[in-house]
C-alpha cells in the first residue's frame, strides 16, 4: 500500500484517505495522549516546586505515586514514539517523491524550516518545552542517511542511543578532574530561582510570561537538551522508523505478526525492568548533579525508553490486526491526523488553565488532578478532531503548513456529493 502519512508531527504532502496507513494515525493519536500526560507537570508548574512545597499538597501521597508511575510508563516513551513515526514518514515521503519525480530534499528542508518557525513561536508564546524545533533541527541530519543501507541505519541507531551515555561520562569526568573548589552551599533562606519564576507566571502579564519563555528557552531548554543528549536520542528513533518503513512493517501488519510479537516481548523484557530503575533514578538528583550514580540514568534510559516505546507500538499494532479492536483504536485516528493542531492546542489550553492571564492555577495543582485535567483535555480533542475532520480534509495547522510549503492555499473543505 502506498502512503505518505504525517510524520511524527505530521510532515507530509496531502494524501488521499484511501492511501493512508491508518495504524500510523492511531499510533500518533495514542502518542499525543502520552505526550500530554508527560508535559502536564511542566505546563502546570508542579515541576518547579521544591520537594517541601510538593509535600504541602493534601494530595501529596497520591501525587508521588502518580509521578513515579509517569516516570515508569510515560516519560520519554511517547516523544520516542513520535520520533519513530517521523522516521517512517521520512521514508514514505522519499518513496513517493521518487515516483512523482519531485525534488524531495529541497521540499523536505523547506517543510522542516517551517516546522522550526512554528516550534519557535510555540516555545516563545506558549510552551518552552516545545519538541517541534528539536525535530526540525534533527530532521535535517536525517537527510544524510537517505541512501544508507539497512545495516547502516540499525548500526547508527545503536550508536546514537549510546552517545548520551558517553557524553554524560565525559561531563562527569570533567567535573571529577576539575580543580575548582565546589560552590558554597546555598543559603536556605534565600529565595529559589524557581520560586521567582513561579511568581512571575502566577502574577505576570502576557508580555512578562513571553520574556520568561524566551529566557527559559535560551538558558534552560536548549542547555538541558544538549546536556541530556536529546538530539542523539531523537535521531536514533528517526533511524529505526526509517528502517521500519523500508521493511513495510506497518503497511503489512498481518504478514509481520510474528515480528511484532517478538518486538513486544523483548520490548517488555528489556523495557520494564530498566524503566523501573529509571523511575527510581528520576526520584533523585544524582543525574543532574553529576554524581557517580548519575551514570545509571542515561544507561537505563538509552535502552529502556526505546524498548518500552517499541513495546507500546507493537502491542497496539497486534491489537489493530483484529477488526473488532480496530473500531475501538480508530478513536485515536482523527487525533493523529491532526497531530500538529492537537499538539499546539494542548499548550494553548494549558496556558488558559494555568497562566495568570487565564485561570491562574500555576503551581497550585498536584499530579492526581493534573492527570484528570489531562484526560479531560484529550477527550475534548478526540471529540473536536472527529467533528473537524467530518467537515474538513486537514486540521487547521496542517492546512496552514501545507499552504505555506506550496505557496498556495490548499483546498481544505470536503466535497460532499
Buried (B, 14 or more C-beta within 10 A) or exposed (E): EEBBBBBBBBBBBBBEEEEBBBBBBBBBBBBBBBBBBBBBBBBBBBBBBEEEBBEEBEBBEBBBEBBBBBBBBBBBBBBBBBBBBBBBBBBBBBBBBEEEEEEBEEBBBBBBBBBBBBBBBBBBBBBBBBBBBBBBBBBBEBBEBEEBEEEEBBEBBBBBBBBBBBBBBEEBEEEEEEEEEEEEEEEEEEEBEBBEBBBBBBEBEEEBBBBBBBBBBEEBBBEEBEBBBBBBBBBBBBBBBBBBBBEBBBBEBEEBEEBBBEBBEBBBEBBBEBBBBBBBBBEBEBBEEBBEEBBBBBBBBBBBBBBBBBBBBBBBBBBBBEEEEBEEBBBBBBBBBBBBBBBBBBBBBBBEBBBBEBEEBBBBBBBBBBBEBBEEBBEEBBEBBBEBBEEBBBBBBBBBBBBBBEEEEBEBEEEEE
